[in-house]
Amino acid sequence: MKLGIVGLPNVGKSTLFNAITNTQNAEAQNYPFCTIEPNVGVVPVPDARLDKLAEIWNPEKKTPAIIEFVDIAGLVKGASHGAGLGNKFLGNIREVDAIVHVVRCFDDDNIIHVVEDVNKPAAVDPAGDIEAIDLELILSDLEVVERRLDRTRKAMKGDKSLASEEAFLVALSEHLSAGKNARTFAVDADADKLVFEDMHLLSAKPIIYAANVSEDDLMDGVEKNSYVKIVEGIAAAEGSACLPICAKIEEDVAGMEPDEKAELLAEFGITDGCGLDKLIQKSYALLGLISYLTDGKKECRAWTIKNGTRAPQAAGKIHSDFERGFIRASVVAYDDFADCGFDMNAVKAKGLQRTEGKEYVMHDGDIVEFLFNV
């Protein structure tokens, strides 16, 4: 899974990237476009279930699932026409599975807020910031749709069956022309879904709005921040996710030992984990992802799959031969294993170890052993 971290210049993108990847690869400075090429960081997905299995087996190797974060250059209004680093921004964002849109939700006269002109500081305006980036994605998508529509109309001269595709593209073009992103466009017919997905529209990508707040906001209570409420409202209206987060605090705790990190976070009233854990949870939920587990003396590993994946396709994540020669899967739910005190004999005695076939739909936390023959 690849997530692109985007936002206007100086909203905290690179600071957040440094924090969640536990690196200092991104040069976080108070000037626009300090991130020229996308910085990439690979982050292991925290999973207490995997940790427990590794504790039991003491394997040669423990392999968590991973998320790839890409810190993409900031943009300004006019990016779709090449302003600022717009062309780089749009090209890089096209390659990610989902977007983490960092939105500034705090006032600080010492940090320049840039929207359009890098020489003209602007007032903090979360709705305006979101609209600025959204509009550039929409304008870029509109060009894609118009080109597709033009090709479809030319092809219709010899194939009248394309009339429904033309009607769909016209409706989508009108939607985008009205300043509405592709995420909010209803796509019902299967044929329309194929056309829609084939265009890989930027404004159709799932989004998590990271509402970047100050340390004071954490102490006073994020729920009192009016900027965050604005972002939450926008996210709710379009079916996106919103995560209030303090990039500065996350950067401060990056690299700390777990106990030390928990102690510092507790000082700010954070008792439910760091921002990275929450961001990963929201990313999985937004993209409809789950993890299953394999264990043993050689390796304990977490595998990321789409929710609804059947057993043979899940086995294919390990190796294509596993899917091609799939026979059956031996499955134990992690929660059942835990309820039995992590005693496999107790699991078997209660009949909680199941044999599943090709139609079995995988569940989050399944501990699986696949049997195959090729």
PyMOL commands that set and color helices and strands:
alter all, ss='L'
color gray80, all
select helices_A, chain A and resi 13-21+48-57+79-81+86-93+126-155+160-177+182-184+190-198+202-204+215-220+222-224+226-238+247-253+258-267+275-287+311-316+320-324+334-339+344-349
alter helices_A, ss='H'
color red, helices_A
select strands_A, chain A and resi 2-6+39-44+61-63+66-71+98-104+207-212+241-245+289-294+299-306+326-333+354-356+366-372
alter strands_A, ss='S'
color yellow, strands_A
deselect
rebuild
show_as cartoon
